[in-house]
Amino acid sequence: MRKLIAFDEDTFDKLKQLGRDRMATFQELADEAFADLLKKHGIPIDLRDALRRSARLDGVTGKTTPRSKTRKAKAR
C-alpha cells in the first residue's frame, strides 16, 4: 500500500544523507522508523512479536490454570 508523506526540505535532505551514509533505501529508513514508533507504544510489529508478548504476559500474570488433582469417588 502506498501513502504520501510530506517532509520539509531540511528533514528530507537529512534523511537522504542518512540513507546514503547507511547504504539504506528511503523505504528501509521508513520501515525502521515506524517499527521503532510501534515498539515505543507497545504495539506488536508482526505475528511473532505478538505471540512473544502474549507468552511473556501469560507467564507474568499466571494465567495458566492448574489441573485439579481431586477426583470424585465412583458411586457403587
PDB file of N, CA, C and O in Angstrom, chain B, residues numbered from 101:
ATOM      1  N   MET B 101       0.854  -1.162   0.000  1.00  0.00           N
ATOM      2  CA  MET B 101       0.000   0.000   0.000  1.00  0.00           C
ATOM      3  C   MET B 101       0.909   1.237   0.000  1.00  0.00           C
ATOM      4  O   MET B 101       1.907   1.282   0.719  1.00  0.00           O
ATOM      5  N   ARG B 102       0.566   2.191  -0.777  1.00  0.00           N
ATOM      6  CA  ARG B 102       1.354   3.417  -0.858  1.00  0.00           C
ATOM      7  C   ARG B 102       0.608   4.556  -0.177  1.00  0.00           C
ATOM      8  O   ARG B 102      -0.606   4.702  -0.313  1.00  0.00           O
ATOM      9  N   LYS B 103       1.370   5.355   0.556  1.00  0.00           N
ATOM     10  CA  LYS B 103       0.832   6.545   1.213  1.00  0.00           C
ATOM     11  C   LYS B 103       1.778   7.700   0.938  1.00  0.00           C
ATOM     12  O   LYS B 103       2.983   7.497   0.784  1.00  0.00           O
ATOM     13  N   LEU B 104       1.251   8.883   0.878  1.00  0.00           N
ATOM     14  CA  LEU B 104       2.039  10.077   0.631  1.00  0.00           C
ATOM     15  C   LEU B 104       2.326  10.772   1.949  1.00  0.00           C
ATOM     16  O   LEU B 104       1.414  11.074   2.719  1.00  0.00           O
ATOM     17  N   ILE B 105       3.618  11.026   2.203  1.00  0.00           N
ATOM     18  CA  ILE B 105       4.037  11.708   3.421  1.00  0.00           C
ATOM     19  C   ILE B 105       4.860  12.917   3.011  1.00  0.00           C
ATOM     20  O   ILE B 105       5.748  12.811   2.165  1.00  0.00           O
ATOM     21  N   ALA B 106       4.571  14.057   3.602  1.00  0.00           N
ATOM     22  CA  ALA B 106       5.290  15.289   3.253  1.00  0.00           C
ATOM     23  C   ALA B 106       6.354  15.595   4.305  1.00  0.00           C
ATOM     24  O   ALA B 106       6.116  15.461   5.506  1.00  0.00           O
ATOM     25  N   PHE B 107       7.533  16.009   3.833  1.00  0.00           N
ATOM     26  CA  PHE B 107       8.632  16.439   4.693  1.00  0.00           C
ATOM     27  C   PHE B 107       9.059  17.830   4.275  1.00  0.00           C
ATOM     28  O   PHE B 107       8.946  18.204   3.108  1.00  0.00           O
ATOM     29  N   ASP B 108       9.552  18.597   5.240  1.00  0.00           N
ATOM     30  CA  ASP B 108      10.140  19.871   4.839  1.00  0.00           C
ATOM     31  C   ASP B 108      11.493  19.573   4.187  1.00  0.00           C
ATOM     32  O   ASP B 108      12.041  18.486   4.373  1.00  0.00           O
ATOM     33  N   GLU B 109      12.029  20.516   3.434  1.00  0.00           N
ATOM     34  CA  GLU B 109      13.263  20.314   2.663  1.00  0.00           C
ATOM     35  C   GLU B 109      14.427  19.870   3.542  1.00  0.00           C
ATOM     36  O   GLU B 109      15.151  18.944   3.176  1.00  0.00           O
ATOM     37  N   ASP B 110      14.621  20.506   4.682  1.00  0.00           N
ATOM     38  CA  ASP B 110      15.756  20.206   5.550  1.00  0.00           C
ATOM     39  C   ASP B 110      15.684  18.767   6.072  1.00  0.00           C
ATOM     40  O   ASP B 110      16.684  18.048   6.062  1.00  0.00           O
ATOM     41  N   THR B 111      14.508  18.355   6.525  1.00  0.00           N
ATOM     42  CA  THR B 111      14.340  16.999   7.028  1.00  0.00           C
ATOM     43  C   THR B 111      14.569  15.978   5.925  1.00  0.00           C
ATOM     44  O   THR B 111      15.233  14.966   6.147  1.00  0.00           O
ATOM     45  N   PHE B 112      14.032  16.231   4.751  1.00  0.00           N
ATOM     46  CA  PHE B 112      14.193  15.301   3.631  1.00  0.00           C
ATOM     47  C   PHE B 112      15.661  15.186   3.229  1.00  0.00           C
ATOM     48  O   PHE B 112      16.139  14.087   2.947  1.00  0.00           O
ATOM     49  N   ASP B 113      16.378  16.301   3.200  1.00  0.00           N
ATOM     50  CA  ASP B 113      17.802  16.267   2.867  1.00  0.00           C
ATOM     51  C   ASP B 113      18.581  15.444   3.886  1.00  0.00           C
ATOM     52  O   ASP B 113      19.466  14.674   3.514  1.00  0.00           O
ATOM     53  N   LYS B 114      18.259  15.600   5.165  1.00  0.00           N
ATOM     54  CA  LYS B 114      18.937  14.836   6.210  1.00  0.00           C
ATOM     55  C   LYS B 114      18.620  13.350   6.099  1.00  0.00           C
ATOM     56  O   LYS B 114      19.500  12.515   6.309  1.00  0.00           O
ATOM     57  N   LEU B 115      17.382  13.010   5.773  1.00  0.00           N
ATOM     58  CA  LEU B 115      17.016  11.607   5.591  1.00  0.00           C
ATOM     59  C   LEU B 115      17.732  11.000   4.387  1.00  0.00           C
ATOM     60  O   LEU B 115      18.193   9.860   4.451  1.00  0.00           O
ATOM     61  N   LYS B 116      17.828  11.745   3.301  1.00  0.00           N
ATOM     62  CA  LYS B 116      18.562  11.257   2.126  1.00  0.00           C
ATOM     63  C   LYS B 116      20.021  11.007   2.480  1.00  0.00           C
ATOM     64  O   LYS B 116      20.585   9.985   2.091  1.00  0.00           O
ATOM     65  N   GLN B 117      20.639  11.935   3.219  1.00  0.00           N
ATOM     66  CA  GLN B 117      22.038  11.777   3.605  1.00  0.00           C
ATOM     67  C   GLN B 117      22.211  10.584   4.544  1.00  0.00           C
ATOM     68  O   GLN B 117      23.173   9.828   4.409  1.00  0.00           O
ATOM     69  N   LEU B 118      21.302  10.410   5.480  1.00  0.00           N
ATOM     70  CA  LEU B 118      21.363   9.263   6.381  1.00  0.00           C
ATOM     71  C   LEU B 118      21.283   7.959   5.588  1.00  0.00           C
ATOM     72  O   LEU B 118      22.013   7.009   5.871  1.00  0.00           O
ATOM     73  N   GLY B 119      20.403   7.918   4.606  1.00  0.00           N
ATOM     74  CA  GLY B 119      20.282   6.744   3.752  1.00  0.00           C
ATOM     75  C   GLY B 119      21.569   6.463   3.002  1.00  0.00           C
ATOM     76  O   GLY B 119      21.979   5.308   2.889  1.00  0.00           O
ATOM     77  N   ARG B 120      22.207   7.494   2.492  1.00  0.00           N
ATOM     78  CA  ARG B 120      23.491   7.318   1.801  1.00  0.00           C
ATOM     79  C   ARG B 120      24.557   6.810   2.763  1.00  0.00           C
ATOM     80  O   ARG B 120      25.310   5.892   2.439  1.00  0.00           O
ATOM     81  N   ASP B 121      24.617   7.414   3.947  1.00  0.00           N
ATOM     82  CA  ASP B 121      25.638   7.039   4.932  1.00  0.00           C
ATOM     83  C   ASP B 121      25.481   5.581   5.375  1.00  0.00           C
ATOM     84  O   ASP B 121      26.476   4.884   5.576  1.00  0.00           O
ATOM     85  N   ARG B 122      24.264   5.132   5.522  1.00  0.00           N
ATOM     86  CA  ARG B 122      23.993   3.768   5.982  1.00  0.00           C
ATOM     87  C   ARG B 122      23.809   2.794   4.834  1.00  0.00           C
ATOM     88  O   ARG B 122      23.590   1.603   5.056  1.00  0.00           O
ATOM     89  N   MET B 123      23.895   3.286   3.618  1.00  0.00           N
ATOM     90  CA  MET B 123      23.651   2.477   2.418  1.00  0.00           C
ATOM     91  C   MET B 123      22.284   1.796   2.498  1.00  0.00           C
ATOM     92  O   MET B 123      22.154   0.600   2.235  1.00  0.00           O
ATOM     93  N   ALA B 124      21.281   2.572   2.862  1.00  0.00           N
ATOM     94  CA  ALA B 124      19.910   2.077   3.006  1.00  0.00           C
ATOM     95  C   ALA B 124      18.989   2.895   2.112  1.00  0.00           C
ATOM     96  O   ALA B 124      19.261   4.059   1.816  1.00  0.00           O
ATOM     97  N   THR B 125      17.907   2.276   1.691  1.00  0.00           N
ATOM     98  CA  THR B 125      16.917   2.994   0.897  1.00  0.00           C
ATOM     99  C   THR B 125      16.036   3.820   1.827  1.00  0.00           C
ATOM    100  O   THR B 125      16.014   3.619   3.041  1.00  0.00           O
ATOM    101  N   PHE B 126      15.317   4.748   1.223  1.00  0.00           N
ATOM    102  CA  PHE B 126      14.379   5.551   1.995  1.00  0.00           C
ATOM    103  C   PHE B 126      13.311   4.653   2.615  1.00  0.00           C
ATOM    104  O   PHE B 126      12.871   4.901   3.738  1.00  0.00           O
ATOM    105  N   GLN B 127      12.891   3.611   1.895  1.00  0.00           N
ATOM    106  CA  GLN B 127      11.892   2.670   2.409  1.00  0.00           C
ATOM    107  C   GLN B 127      12.416   1.948   3.639  1.00  0.00           C
ATOM    108  O   GLN B 127      11.674   1.762   4.604  1.00  0.00           O
ATOM    109  N   GLU B 128      13.682   1.537   3.626  1.00  0.00           N
ATOM    110  CA  GLU B 128      14.265   0.860   4.785  1.00  0.00           C
ATOM    111  C   GLU B 128      14.310   1.788   6.000  1.00  0.00           C
ATOM    112  O   GLU B 128      14.041   1.363   7.124  1.00  0.00           O
ATOM    113  N   LEU B 129      14.653   3.057   5.767  1.00  0.00           N
ATOM    114  CA  LEU B 129      14.644   4.024   6.865  1.00  0.00           C
ATOM    115  C   LEU B 129      13.238   4.205   7.425  1.00  0.00           C
ATOM    116  O   LEU B 129      13.050   4.270   8.639  1.00  0.00           O
ATOM    117  N   ALA B 130      12.257   4.288   6.535  1.00  0.00           N
ATOM    118  CA  ALA B 130      10.867   4.459   6.970  1.00  0.00           C
ATOM    119  C   ALA B 130      10.383   3.230   7.743  1.00  0.00           C
ATOM    120  O   ALA B 130       9.715   3.367   8.768  1.00  0.00           O
ATOM    121  N   ASP B 131      10.716   2.027   7.254  1.00  0.00           N
ATOM    122  CA  ASP B 131      10.312   0.800   7.944  1.00  0.00           C
ATOM    123  C   ASP B 131      10.889   0.767   9.354  1.00  0.00           C
ATOM    124  O   ASP B 131      10.188   0.429  10.307  1.00  0.00           O
ATOM    125  N   GLU B 132      12.169   1.118   9.487  1.00  0.00           N
ATOM    126  CA  GLU B 132      12.817   1.132  10.795  1.00  0.00           C
ATOM    127  C   GLU B 132      12.176   2.162  11.719  1.00  0.00           C
ATOM    128  O   GLU B 132      11.949   1.890  12.898  1.00  0.00           O
ATOM    129  N   ALA B 133      11.888   3.328  11.189  1.00  0.00           N
ATOM    130  CA  ALA B 133      11.297   4.402  11.994  1.00  0.00           C
ATOM    131  C   ALA B 133       9.907   4.018  12.496  1.00  0.00           C
ATOM    132  O   ALA B 133       9.590   4.236  13.665  1.00  0.00           O
ATOM    133  N   PHE B 134       9.083   3.455  11.629  1.00  0.00           N
ATOM    134  CA  PHE B 134       7.736   3.083  12.042  1.00  0.00           C
ATOM    135  C   PHE B 134       7.752   1.883  12.984  1.00  0.00           C
ATOM    136  O   PHE B 134       6.925   1.813  13.893  1.00  0.00           O
ATOM    137  N   ALA B 135       8.671   0.939  12.792  1.00  0.00           N
ATOM    138  CA  ALA B 135       8.799  -0.187  13.717  1.00  0.00           C
ATOM    139  C   ALA B 135       9.189   0.319  15.102  1.00  0.00           C
ATOM    140  O   ALA B 135       8.657  -0.152  16.107  1.00  0.00           O
ATOM    141  N   ASP B 136      10.122   1.282  15.160  1.00  0.00           N
ATOM    142  CA  ASP B 136      10.520   1.859  16.450  1.00  0.00           C
ATOM    143  C   ASP B 136       9.364   2.584  17.120  1.00  0.00           C
ATOM    144  O   ASP B 136       9.204   2.506  18.338  1.00  0.00           O
ATOM    145  N   LEU B 137       8.564   3.284  16.340  1.00  0.00           N
ATOM    146  CA  LEU B 137       7.416   4.008  16.886  1.00  0.00           C
ATOM    147  C   LEU B 137       6.391   3.041  17.474  1.00  0.00           C
ATOM    148  O   LEU B 137       5.868   3.274  18.564  1.00  0.00           O
ATOM    149  N   LEU B 138       6.104   1.957  16.752  1.00  0.00           N
ATOM    150  CA  LEU B 138       5.157   0.965  17.258  1.00  0.00           C
ATOM    151  C   LEU B 138       5.690   0.305  18.526  1.00  0.00           C
ATOM    152  O   LEU B 138       4.946   0.096  19.484  1.00  0.00           O
ATOM    153  N   LYS B 139       6.986  -0.022  18.527  1.00  0.00           N
ATOM    154  CA  LYS B 139       7.605  -0.638  19.705  1.00  0.00           C
ATOM    155  C   LYS B 139       7.523   0.300  20.911  1.00  0.00           C
ATOM    156  O   LYS B 139       7.246  -0.138  22.028  1.00  0.00           O
ATOM    157  N   LYS B 140       7.761   1.577  20.680  1.00  0.00           N
ATOM    158  CA  LYS B 140       7.706   2.573  21.759  1.00  0.00           C
ATOM    159  C   LYS B 140       6.340   2.592  22.434  1.00  0.00           C
ATOM    160  O   LYS B 140       6.240   2.790  23.645  1.00  0.00           O
ATOM    161  N   HIS B 141       5.295   2.384  21.648  1.00  0.00           N
ATOM    162  CA  HIS B 141       3.933   2.440  22.178  1.00  0.00           C
ATOM    163  C   HIS B 141       3.372   1.055  22.519  1.00  0.00           C
ATOM    164  O   HIS B 141       2.183   0.913  22.804  1.00  0.00           O
ATOM    165  N   GLY B 142       4.239   0.039  22.487  1.00  0.00           N
ATOM    166  CA  GLY B 142       3.824  -1.295  22.904  1.00  0.00           C
ATOM    167  C   GLY B 142       2.917  -2.021  21.939  1.00  0.00           C
ATOM    168  O   GLY B 142       2.150  -2.892  22.348  1.00  0.00           O
ATOM    169  N   ILE B 143       2.989  -1.683  20.676  1.00  0.00           N
ATOM    170  CA  ILE B 143       2.155  -2.331  19.670  1.00  0.00           C
ATOM    171  C   ILE B 143       3.006  -3.362  18.933  1.00  0.00           C
ATOM    172  O   ILE B 143       4.052  -3.011  18.387  1.00  0.00           O
ATOM    173  N   PRO B 144       2.576  -4.641  18.904  1.00  0.00           N
ATOM    174  CA  PRO B 144       3.366  -5.665  18.227  1.00  0.00           C
ATOM    175  C   PRO B 144       3.542  -5.335  16.743  1.00  0.00           C
ATOM    176  O   PRO B 144       2.622  -4.851  16.083  1.00  0.00           O
ATOM    177  N   ILE B 145       4.733  -5.607  16.244  1.00  0.00           N
ATOM    178  CA  ILE B 145       5.054  -5.281  14.855  1.00  0.00           C
ATOM    179  C   ILE B 145       4.548  -6.359  13.899  1.00  0.00           C
ATOM    180  O   ILE B 145       4.035  -6.056  12.821  1.00  0.00           O
ATOM    181  N   ASP B 146       4.696  -7.618  14.304  1.00  0.00           N
ATOM    182  CA  ASP B 146       4.259  -8.723  13.469  1.00  0.00           C
ATOM    183  C   ASP B 146       3.703  -9.834  14.352  1.00  0.00           C
ATOM    184  O   ASP B 146       3.638  -9.693  15.573  1.00  0.00           O
ATOM    185  N   LEU B 147       3.307 -10.931  13.733  1.00  0.00           N
ATOM    186  CA  LEU B 147       2.708 -12.036  14.479  1.00  0.00           C
ATOM    187  C   LEU B 147       3.691 -12.619  15.488  1.00  0.00           C
ATOM    188  O   LEU B 147       3.307 -12.923  16.618  1.00  0.00           O
ATOM    189  N   ARG B 148       4.937 -12.776  15.101  1.00  0.00           N
ATOM    190  CA  ARG B 148       5.938 -13.339  16.010  1.00  0.00           C
ATOM    191  C   ARG B 148       6.079 -12.471  17.264  1.00  0.00           C
ATOM    192  O   ARG B 148       6.141 -12.985  18.381  1.00  0.00           O
ATOM    193  N   ASP B 149       6.129 -11.161  17.067  1.00  0.00           N
ATOM    194  CA  ASP B 149       6.239 -10.240  18.200  1.00  0.00           C
ATOM    195  C   ASP B 149       4.994 -10.320  19.082  1.00  0.00           C
ATOM    196  O   ASP B 149       5.100 -10.293  20.308  1.00  0.00           O
ATOM    197  N   ALA B 150       3.822 -10.416  18.466  1.00  0.00           N
ATOM    198  CA  ALA B 150       2.574 -10.510  19.230  1.00  0.00           C
ATOM    199  C   ALA B 150       2.540 -11.791  20.063  1.00  0.00           C
ATOM    200  O   ALA B 150       2.125 -11.760  21.221  1.00  0.00           O
ATOM    201  N   LEU B 151       2.970 -12.910  19.491  1.00  0.00           N
ATOM    202  CA  LEU B 151       2.987 -14.169  20.227  1.00  0.00           C
ATOM    203  C   LEU B 151       4.005 -14.136  21.366  1.00  0.00           C
ATOM    204  O   LEU B 151       3.745 -14.647  22.456  1.00  0.00           O
ATOM    205  N   ARG B 152       5.149 -13.539  21.108  1.00  0.00           N
ATOM    206  CA  ARG B 152       6.182 -13.431  22.138  1.00  0.00           C
ATOM    207  C   ARG B 152       5.673 -12.602  23.314  1.00  0.00           C
ATOM    208  O   ARG B 152       5.870 -12.968  24.472  1.00  0.00           O
ATOM    209  N   ARG B 153       5.019 -11.485  23.007  1.00  0.00           N
ATOM    210  CA  ARG B 153       4.472 -10.631  24.065  1.00  0.00           C
ATOM    211  C   ARG B 153       3.368 -11.355  24.829  1.00  0.00           C
ATOM    212  O   ARG B 153       3.276 -11.240  26.051  1.00  0.00           O
ATOM    213  N   SER B 154       2.537 -12.094  24.116  1.00  0.00           N
ATOM    214  CA  SER B 154       1.441 -12.822  24.748  1.00  0.00           C
ATOM    215  C   SER B 154       1.986 -13.882  25.705  1.00  0.00           C
ATOM    216  O   SER B 154       1.486 -14.026  26.820  1.00  0.00           O
ATOM    217  N   ALA B 155       2.996 -14.615  25.277  1.00  0.00           N
ATOM    218  CA  ALA B 155       3.590 -15.651  26.127  1.00  0.00           C
ATOM    219  C   ALA B 155       4.247 -15.021  27.346  1.00  0.00           C
ATOM    220  O   ALA B 155       4.158 -15.566  28.446  1.00  0.00           O
ATOM    221  N   ARG B 156       4.895 -13.896  27.167  1.00  0.00           N
ATOM    222  CA  ARG B 156       5.544 -13.209  28.283  1.00  0.00           C
ATOM    223  C   ARG B 156       4.500 -12.737  29.285  1.00  0.00           C
ATOM    224  O   ARG B 156       4.706 -12.858  30.493  1.00  0.00           O
ATOM    225  N   LEU B 157       3.387 -12.202  28.802  1.00  0.00           N
ATOM    226  CA  LEU B 157       2.333 -11.724  29.693  1.00  0.00           C
ATOM    227  C   LEU B 157       1.681 -12.878  30.440  1.00  0.00           C
ATOM    228  O   LEU B 157       1.361 -12.742  31.622  1.00  0.00           O
ATOM    229  N   ASP B 158       1.477 -14.009  29.776  1.00  0.00           N
ATOM    230  CA  ASP B 158       0.880 -15.173  30.436  1.00  0.00           C
ATOM    231  C   ASP B 158       1.769 -15.649  31.572  1.00  0.00           C
ATOM    232  O   ASP B 158       1.265 -16.019  32.633  1.00  0.00           O
ATOM    233  N   GLY B 159       3.061 -15.646  31.375  1.00  0.00           N
ATOM    234  CA  GLY B 159       3.987 -16.078  32.411  1.00  0.00           C
ATOM    235  C   GLY B 159       4.013 -15.135  33.589  1.00  0.00           C
ATOM    236  O   GLY B 159       4.166 -15.580  34.727  1.00  0.00           O
ATOM    237  N   VAL B 160       3.869 -13.852  33.352  1.00  0.00           N
ATOM    238  CA  VAL B 160       3.934 -12.853  34.418  1.00  0.00           C
ATOM    239  C   VAL B 160       2.651 -12.835  35.235  1.00  0.00           C
ATOM    240  O   VAL B 160       2.705 -12.720  36.459  1.00  0.00           O
ATOM    241  N   THR B 161       1.511 -12.945  34.588  1.00  0.00           N
ATOM    242  CA  THR B 161       0.234 -12.825  35.289  1.00  0.00           C
ATOM    243  C   THR B 161      -0.263 -14.140  35.852  1.00  0.00           C
ATOM    244  O   THR B 161      -1.211 -14.161  36.637  1.00  0.00           O
ATOM    245  N   GLY B 162       0.370 -15.246  35.457  1.00  0.00           N
ATOM    246  CA  GLY B 162      -0.058 -16.548  35.981  1.00  0.00           C
ATOM    247  C   GLY B 162      -1.404 -16.972  35.446  1.00  0.00           C
ATOM    248  O   GLY B 162      -2.228 -17.490  36.199  1.00  0.00           O
ATOM    249  N   LYS B 163      -1.648 -16.765  34.167  1.00  0.00           N
ATOM    250  CA  LYS B 163      -2.939 -17.096  33.589  1.00  0.00           C
ATOM    251  C   LYS B 163      -3.123 -18.601  33.368  1.00  0.00           C
ATOM    252  O   LYS B 163      -4.198 -19.037  32.958  1.00  0.00           O
ATOM    253  N   THR B 164      -2.093 -19.387  33.633  1.00  0.00           N
ATOM    254  CA  THR B 164      -2.239 -20.821  33.436  1.00  0.00           C
ATOM    255  C   THR B 164      -3.185 -21.374  34.484  1.00  0.00           C
ATOM    256  O   THR B 164      -3.186 -20.926  35.631  1.00  0.00           O
ATOM    257  N   THR B 165      -3.979 -22.337  34.094  1.00  0.00           N
ATOM    258  CA  THR B 165      -4.942 -22.917  35.022  1.00  0.00           C
ATOM    259  C   THR B 165      -4.401 -24.256  35.503  1.00  0.00           C
ATOM    260  O   THR B 165      -4.191 -25.163  34.698  1.00  0.00           O
ATOM    261  N   PRO B 166      -4.175 -24.391  36.803  1.00  0.00           N
ATOM    262  CA  PRO B 166      -3.661 -25.664  37.317  1.00  0.00           C
ATOM    263  C   PRO B 166      -4.733 -26.737  37.225  1.00  0.00           C
ATOM    264  O   PRO B 166      -5.923 -26.461  37.375  1.00  0.00           O
ATOM    265  N   ARG B 167      -4.299 -27.954  36.979  1.00  0.00           N
ATOM    266  CA  ARG B 167      -5.255 -29.061  36.898  1.00  0.00           C
ATOM    267  C   ARG B 167      -5.641 -29.504  38.297  1.00  0.00           C
ATOM    268  O   ARG B 167      -4.810 -29.550  39.204  1.00  0.00           O
ATOM    269  N   SER B 168      -6.876 -29.820  38.450  1.00  0.00           N
ATOM    270  CA  SER B 168      -7.376 -30.272  39.754  1.00  0.00           C
ATOM    271  C   SER B 168      -6.947 -31.714  39.980  1.00  0.00           C
ATOM    272  O   SER B 168      -7.089 -32.552  39.089  1.00  0.00           O
ATOM    273  N   LYS B 169      -6.419 -32.010  41.173  1.00  0.00           N
ATOM    274  CA  LYS B 169      -5.968 -33.355  41.481  1.00  0.00           C
ATOM    275  C   LYS B 169      -7.052 -34.170  42.193  1.00  0.00           C
ATOM    276  O   LYS B 169      -6.905 -35.377  42.386  1.00  0.00           O
ATOM    277  N   THR B 170      -8.118 -33.511  42.573  1.00  0.00           N
ATOM    278  CA  THR B 170      -9.181 -34.241  43.270  1.00  0.00           C
ATOM    279  C   THR B 170     -10.132 -34.850  42.263  1.00  0.00           C
ATOM    280  O   THR B 170     -10.514 -34.231  41.270  1.00  0.00           O
ATOM    281  N   ARG B 171     -10.500 -36.088  42.556  1.00  0.00           N
ATOM    282  CA  ARG B 171     -11.457 -36.770  41.676  1.00  0.00           C
ATOM    283  C   ARG B 171     -12.663 -37.174  42.515  1.00  0.00           C
ATOM    284  O   ARG B 171     -12.554 -37.462  43.707  1.00  0.00           O
ATOM    285  N   LYS B 172     -13.779 -37.184  41.871  1.00  0.00           N
ATOM    286  CA  LYS B 172     -14.990 -37.631  42.552  1.00  0.00           C
ATOM    287  C   LYS B 172     -14.929 -39.144  42.748  1.00  0.00           C
ATOM    288  O   LYS B 172     -14.484 -39.881  41.869  1.00  0.00           O
ATOM    289  N   ALA B 173     -15.373 -39.578  43.885  1.00  0.00           N
ATOM    290  CA  ALA B 173     -15.412 -41.019  44.160  1.00  0.00           C
ATOM    291  C   ALA B 173     -16.518 -41.651  43.322  1.00  0.00           C
ATOM    292  O   ALA B 173     -17.608 -41.101  43.164  1.00  0.00           O
ATOM    293  N   LYS B 174     -16.193 -42.832  42.791  1.00  0.00           N
ATOM    294  CA  LYS B 174     -17.187 -43.510  41.959  1.00  0.00           C
ATOM    295  C   LYS B 174     -18.316 -44.024  42.828  1.00  0.00           C
ATOM    296  O   LYS B 174     -18.080 -44.573  43.905  1.00  0.00           O
ATOM    297  N   ALA B 175     -19.528 -43.849  42.369  1.00  0.00           N
ATOM    298  CA  ALA B 175     -20.702 -44.361  43.101  1.00  0.00           C
ATOM    299  C   ALA B 175     -20.852 -45.839  42.810  1.00  0.00           C
ATOM    300  O   ALA B 175     -20.750 -46.266  41.659  1.00  0.00           O
ATOM    301  N   ARG B 176     -21.095 -46.629  43.860  1.00  0.00           N
ATOM    302  CA  ARG B 176     -21.277 -48.085  43.658  1.00  0.00           C
ATOM    303  C   ARG B 176     -22.691 -48.464  43.595  1.00  0.00           C
ATOM    304  O   ARG B 176     -23.007 -49.642  43.430  1.00  0.00           O
TER     305      ARG B 176
END
